[in-house]
């Protein structure tokens, strides 16, 4: 087994190209076995085995910088840089991160959980290298999907303008290989990078320019002729050539000889280079090749059959959202679903099958999606922007400027709100309350269970006074009975789910259940805790807040979101503006730290968002309350 002897990149350089092919197969077997137990991003990593091997074989990491646009596509990189023994802990609490992580290894030079950032990072690193007078290589690996992001195109433009020495590898796993075109590109790539050809071309240019009167015109004519022929024959690279890149490809990304050959040619080029490779997501594991979407990020599975091992239980909130949306869309043909490259994760695949004309996937373009929704709403449609909390961050300006400022009827379906478990800090949905609730015209709500999510869907569709957002978590529901008829909830109305007169917990979303468990714990000690479902973060239920203050109840606000700017902040602001100085309010949420990967249970335990921690916090607020036995003391 070759893999047993690979502990760092320099070990690769002792292998032959044929042995690299054998090693690629061993790495695939390793990934399939390890991820069957841990889960993770299997298909993307199976598709970049040869590419990652070629990078570490030719270049000198970490002196040379490898920037992976999608950080979850770095498993092979981790294996080759001394972390294969940690793969049993992948995405587990305090274990190996599923993304590039700078604190894990010197070979991890850039962290990214959001796509389309690699080219900007590459430009920055190349500029720093040049300013410092260094000579290392900077290589960015970006997928065809990530290239749809506007930020990537901005960076392409800048790199080409500056003519920086940056190598971009476009990992295209959607196109099939066209042998004739591929061979032609490979051949012309050799010519363009041959040093003798480049020298001859420069000498011809200089000679033509020396011809009196007409030399410059002749040179320009020759250049135009050369370009015309090149564009006619090498049409795949026109876009990148116009951006100022020397283009190579397409290249079979699973042919080690081709990869190494083209990369070596690219090293002879001065200025920006783009190498276009074609790969297959899930390469080497038939279930993943057959359905790369399903196997993009996968739970533990049986290797032989590909059967995914999932616990049976209540439906996930995403599924409840999906079913409710289809039910509502059947009654209202104005409803349009919009997603930025997340049709599966956002639960819209069934919607797309049933209403294909009303399902719009814009690609990795969160900003574009938001502004497009604004225009749809302006023209009388009812757009539902289905997006993960962490990705909506990327469209903040469009939400503020294009949607809320114009008070347009856009519905935000914000999935993965709160902790997300193994995906960790780059994907935690704990900031959306803080960045949405302060925007004028926005309504923001979160359900305590799956039935309330259905009612909120109806609330959102009936609302016609501006933008409205529903945030919901990446977990299964509670298994509550689902009311067959969706009934709207009065905007801004909270509900008391448990009576009590010792103190009050104001909770939102899954924290309502935690609050009820904490109240049950404290009941054993004679304390009767009121639990309020603060299902609207904006607007607040001012009447209930004033009632709580008038009763003199100490309050604990419980939320799975950042404490700064969250629901608790909103409550404190409310009382401060009304000069309620004698009100006692504490906030229990996510502190001012990034919470890393692990299970949601472990993440809650880490920061104290459990029933036991909540009960202890309330007891600390009530030091003078004596234990009740048969009524008030």
Buried (B, 14 or more C-beta within 10 A) or exposed (E): EBBEEBBEBEBBEEBEBEEBBBBBEBBBBBBBEBBBBBBBBBBBBBBBBBBBBBBBBBBEBBEBBBBBBBBBBBBBBBBBBBBBEBBEBBBBBEBBBBBBBEEBBEBBBBBBBBBBBBBBBBBBBBBEBEEEEEEBBBBBBBBBBBBBBBBBBBBBBBBBEBEBBBBBBBBBBEEEBEEEBBEBBBEBBBEBBBEEEBEEBEEEEEEBEEEEEEBEEBBEEBEEEEEEEBEEEBEBBBEBBEBBBBBBBBBBBBBBEBBBBBBEBBBEBEBBBBBBBBBBBBBBBEBBBEBBBBBBBBBEBEBEEBEBEEEEEBBBBBBBBBBBBBEBBEEEEBBBBBBBBBBBBBBBBBBBEEBEEBBBBBBBBBBBBBBBBBEBBBEEBBBBBBBBBBBBBBBBEBBBBBBBEBBBBBBBBBBBBBBBBBBBBBBBBBBBBBBBBBBEBBBBBBBBBBBBBBBBBBBBBBBEEBBBBBBBBBBBBBEEEBEEEBEBBEBBEBBBBBEBEBBBBBBBBBBBBBBBBBBBBBBEEBBBBBBBBBBBBBBBBEEBBBEBBEEEBBBBBBBBBBBBBBBBBBBBEBBEEEEBEEBBBBBBBBEEEEBBBBBBEBBBBBBBBBBEBBBBBBBEBBEEBEEBEEEEE
